[in-house]
Amino acid sequence: MKHLLTMNDLTISQIHKILDETNKFSKGMIWKPPHPIFVSNLFFEPSTRTKLSFEVAQRKLGFHVIPFEASTSSILKGESLYDTVKTLQSIGVQMVVIRHQEDRYFNQLKDMNLSIINGGDGCGHHPTQCLLDLFTIQQEFGTFEQLKVAMIGDISHSRVARSNVQTLHRLGAKVLFSGPPIWKDEELSSYGEYVSMDEAIETADVVMLLRIQFERHKEKLQMSKQEYHQSYGLTRERMRQMKDKSIIMHPAPVNRGVEIADELVECERSRIFKQIENGVFVRMAVLKNAIEEGKGYGITYKKREFA
């Protein structure tokens, strides 16, 4: 696992290994790389949880974090993503975490001589969010087999949905979808079943609300935020219809009063802030595995030829 670009890069055994090491980190395991590691976080879209939890994870592991801000970089002068990453590699950065608005931006970077961790690509993939969601579910239920996980909301624009749905299917869970028909994703339909909002709420073990991705919409939803909340949000009335031991999840940021009622964000069933806490431990495990791949640290070095 030199790179982590999509969840399909991981085998089932690798997923379980990362989750096992996440659990160890959550209980205080200490691990340091055998040599200094220089890492940079390249975020071309706004981020709070992903960016900061990666940086906390990197500092906990003893990495040297090289600051990068797109708003003050040569990107503003027209430099390409490829040339930016190549520059970082040339000055000694061995690993980059990237979030970018372009789907599969990483295809142009795979041959780089550094490790690439995808922090989110367009409407495509978000592998570390998927892993922290899996770990949160595993903490609660101990298994994924036969669990019902409802993904509710903006399915078609959600990289979280894309990563989670395919992986949950591989792990033996049953996925339910619900939300406005305009945001139905035909590609993901083969991994789950579209059901009514009531059925999703009443039968799921995990109710996962998805943020409305307003910034990615080409088509306008013909309803107000209040109307959306009443039709597809988790209201207090719907929460009362949930199964006894079912839980509430959301990848955040949360539009309070839209996807979920404000008072439910931190209710007894909610694991939203637990997901955020788990994000640091998951990212520590991912970074550790990337570093350990290959000759001790996951970074291959090419010998420089001198004339």
N, C-alpha and C positions, 0 to 999 in steps of 0.2 A: 504494500500500500504506500508507494512513494507519493502518489497523488490520491486525493479523495475528491472526485468531481461529481459523481452521482452515487446513489445507493447501490446501483447495479455494479459498481466497482468492487463491492464487498460480497464475499460468499456468506452463507448463513453462519458458518463457523467463525468467520471474522467478525460478524455482527455480535455474536455471543461473546467473543473474546473482548471486544471493546466495551460491551455492557458489563462484563465481569470486572474489568479494570476500572470502569467508571464507578462501580460499587466500592472498590478498594480505595479509590481516591476520595470518595464521599466519606469514608471512615478513617481518613487520615494518612493513607499511604503516601510515602515520600519517594520521589524518583527524580533524578537529575541526569541530563545527558552526559555522556563520557567526554565530550569536548564542547567548547563554546558554540552556540547556535545563534545566528543572526536571522531575525525574522522581521517582516514588514507586513502591515495590514493595509491593503489597498481597497478602500470603500468608495465607490463612485455613486452610491445611492445612500440616502440617510439611514442611519442605524444607531440604535442605542444598545439593545441587549446583545446582539451578535458581536458587534465590534468590541464592546467593552468586556464581555465575558471571554472573548479570545485573548484580549490583552491581559486580563487577570490570570487566565490559565497559563499564558506564556511566562508571566512574571513568577508565578508559583513554581514553574518548572525550571526557573533560572535562565531563561532565554534572554538574549539581548534584543530588545524591541526597537527597531529603527523607525522613527516617526515618518508617516506619509500622509499628506492631506491633498486630495485631488484639487482643491480650490487654490492651492499655492504651488502646484507642480507644473511641469512643462506640458502637461495635457492641455493646458489653456493656450499654449503656443502651437498646438496642432500635433504634438507627439502622439504616436499610436500606442495602444495598450501593449503591443508586442515590444516596441522599443523601450517603453517604460520598464517592463519586467526584465528585458535583456540588460538594461542599465543597472538595475538592482543586482542582478546576477553578477555582472561584471565587477561591481564594487564589493562583492563578498556576501551578499544576502543569500542564505541557503534555503529559505522557505518563505512563501507568500500566502496570505489569506486574502482572497479577492471576492468582493461583491460588485456585480456589474449589471447594468440594465439590459445588456444584450444576451439573448438566449444562447447558451453553449459558447460563450466567449472563450472558453478554455480550449476549444479545438485548435486554435492557433498557437497554443503555448505548450502543448504536450511534450514536445521535444526539448524543452528547456532543461538545463542541468541544475534544476532546483525543484523543490517539492511544492506542489500547488494544492491548496485546500480551498474548495468552493464555499464561499460564504453566502451564496445565493446568486443565481443567474436569471434575470428577467422573470418570465413566467415558467421557468424550467425546473430547477432543482434546488434543494436546500438540505444537503445530507446531514449536517450536524444538528439541525433542528429536528429532523426525523429521529436521529439517535437519542436526543434528549427526551423526545416524546415517548420513544420506546422504553427508555429507562424509567420514566415516570409511570408508565403503564405497568411495567414489570414490578416495580416497587409495590404497586397496589394489588396486583393479581397474581404475580409469580409466573405467569405464562401468557402466551398469546393465542394458544390453540382454542378455537371455538368462541373466542371473545367477539362481541359485536361492537364495532367502533363506528359511530355515526359522524360523518364529515358534513357540516352544514354551512351553507352560505355560498361564497364566491369561488366555486370549484374551478372554473375554467381559467382563472387568472392566478391561481395559487400554486406557487412552487412547493409550499408545505404540503398541500394535498397530493401533488404529483409524487413527491418523495415518499410520503407516508403510506399512501394507498397501495402502491406497488409492493412496498416492503412488508406491510401488514399482511397482504395476500400471500406473500412467500412464507411468512411465519405462521400461517394457519388461522389467522383471524378472518372474520366475516366483516366486510365493509358495507355500510349503508350510506347513501348520499341523499341529501335533501337541500332545497334552496330554490331560488327563482329559476324557472325554465330557461331564461335567457343566458344563464351562466352554467348550463349543463355542459359537461365535457365528454364528448363521444369517445375519445381515446381511452378515458379512464373507466368507461362504462363496463368494460370486460372484466374489471377487477372488483366490481361491487354491484349493488342494486339500488336504483332510485326508488325512494318511498316517500310517503307523505310526511310532513313535519311531525304529526302526532305519533305515527308509527316509529319514526326515528327516535323521538324522545322517550317513548314508553318501552322500547325493547333494547336499547343500547346499553352496554356496560360502560362505555366511554362516549360522552357527548362532547365532540370537539367542534367548537365554533370557529369559523374562519373570518378574518378581517375582510371587509369590503375594500378591494384594491382600486380605489377611486382613480389613482394616478395611472392605471393601466387601461382604463375603460375607453373604448372607442364608441361604444353604444351607451346611451344614457338610460339608467333604470327609471322606468316610469312609475315611481312611487317615492314618497318622502321617507326620510330616515325613521320617522315615527310609524309610518305604514309598514316599512320593512320590519321594524321591531315587532309589531303585532303579528305579522305574517310568518316571519322566519327567525325572529330573535328568541333567545331563552328568557322568557318572562317568568315572574314568580309563579304564575299559574301553571306554566309548563314544567317548571322545576318540580312541582309537587307530583307530577305524573311520572317522574323518573323512577327507575328501579331502586330498591332499597340501598344497594351498595354501589350504585353507579357513580361516576365522577364527572366533573366538568373540566375541560381543558380548552386552551386558546393559545395560539403561538405568540400573540401580542405583536404590536401594540393593540390595545382594546379600544374600540369605539363604544364607550359606555353608553348604555341606553339605546344601542343600535343592535349589535350582535348579541348582547347580553345585558340584562338589567343591572344597573349600577350596584345595587346591594348584593348581587350574586357573585361579583368578581372575587370577593374574599369570604364567601360563605363556607360552611363546613364541607360541602362537597367539592369546592373549587380546588384545583391543583395548579392554577395559573402561575402563582409566584413560586411554587415548588418546581415547576418546569424551568423557570428562570434560574433558580438556585442550581438545579441539575445541569444547566448549560455549561457552567464552569467545569464541572467534573467530567462531563462528556468530552469537552474540547481538550482537556488535559489528556484524556485517554487517546483521542484521535491524534494529537500532536506526538505523543509518545510512540504510537504505532508507526507513524510516518517516519520518525527519526530512527527507529530501530530497524526499519527495512534496509536491506543491503549491508554495507560494511560497517555495521555498528551504529550508524545514525541515519540511515535513510537518504543520505546525500552522496551521490557518486561524484568523484573528482576526476577531471581529465588532466592528464599530464601535459604540461606546456612544453612544446618543442622549441628549442633555441637553435638558430642557425650557427 
